[in-house]
Amino acid sequence: MFQCPFTDDYILALHKKILTEELRFPKRPVISDTCKDLIFRMLIKDPRGRISMKGIRVRILIMDPRGRISMKGIRVSDVGE
């Protein structure tokens, strides 16, 4: 089941958590380290340090033989602008 990484009943407390708390992943479902890395890069607190849209597009989601989500890089020229 999907779960938001940060939750709180009060919007100001939620905002503070988003700005200050570290992102943690649940044990289930199993998420590959490569996929976690991409999510971390997308959620970097400082927008100047986040992965670009082009950086996101050069990765594609695939399922590994055990049905877990993993990431596989492709050439930038395959993606386009």
C-alpha positions in Angstrom: 0.0 0.0 0.0 1.3 3.5 -0.8 2.2 5.7 2.1 3.2 9.4 2.0 6.8 9.9 3.2 5.7 12.7 5.5 2.4 13.0 7.3 0.9 15.2 10.0 -2.6 16.4 11.0 -1.5 20.0 10.9 -0.2 21.7 7.8 2.5 23.7 9.5 3.9 20.6 11.3 3.8 18.8 8.0 5.7 21.6 6.3 8.3 21.5 9.0 8.7 17.7 8.6 9.2 18.0 4.9 11.9 20.6 5.4 13.8 18.9 8.2 13.2 15.2 8.3 15.2 12.6 6.4 13.3 10.4 3.9 13.0 6.8 5.0 11.7 3.8 3.0 9.6 1.0 4.4 10.9 -2.6 4.3 8.0 -3.6 2.0 7.6 -3.4 -0.9 11.2 -4.0 -1.7 12.7 -1.0 -3.6 16.0 -1.3 -5.4 18.9 0.9 -4.3 18.9 2.5 -7.7 15.2 3.4 -7.5 15.7 4.8 -4.0 18.6 6.9 -5.2 16.4 8.5 -7.9 13.6 9.2 -5.4 16.2 10.8 -3.0 17.5 12.9 -5.9 14.0 14.1 -6.8 13.2 15.1 -3.2 16.4 16.9 -2.2 15.4 19.8 0.0 17.3 22.5 -2.0 15.8 22.8 -5.5 19.2 23.7 -6.9 20.5 20.3 -5.9 17.6 18.2 -7.3 17.9 15.9 -10.3 16.8 17.7 -13.5 13.9 16.5 -15.6 16.4 15.4 -18.2 18.2 13.4 -15.6 15.0 11.7 -14.7 14.1 10.9 -18.3 17.4 9.1 -18.8 16.2 6.3 -16.4 13.4 3.9 -17.1 11.5 1.6 -14.7 11.8 -2.1 -15.3 10.9 -5.2 -13.2 13.6 -7.5 -12.3 13.1 -11.3 -12.5 11.7 -11.4 -9.0 9.1 -8.7 -9.7 10.8 -6.0 -7.8 11.1 -2.5 -9.2 14.6 -1.5 -10.3 16.0 1.2 -12.6 18.1 0.9 -15.7 19.9 3.8 -17.4 19.6 4.5 -21.1 21.5 6.9 -23.3 20.4 10.5 -23.2 20.2 10.5 -27.0 17.5 7.8 -26.7 15.3 10.1 -24.6 15.5 13.5 -26.3 14.8 16.9 -24.8 
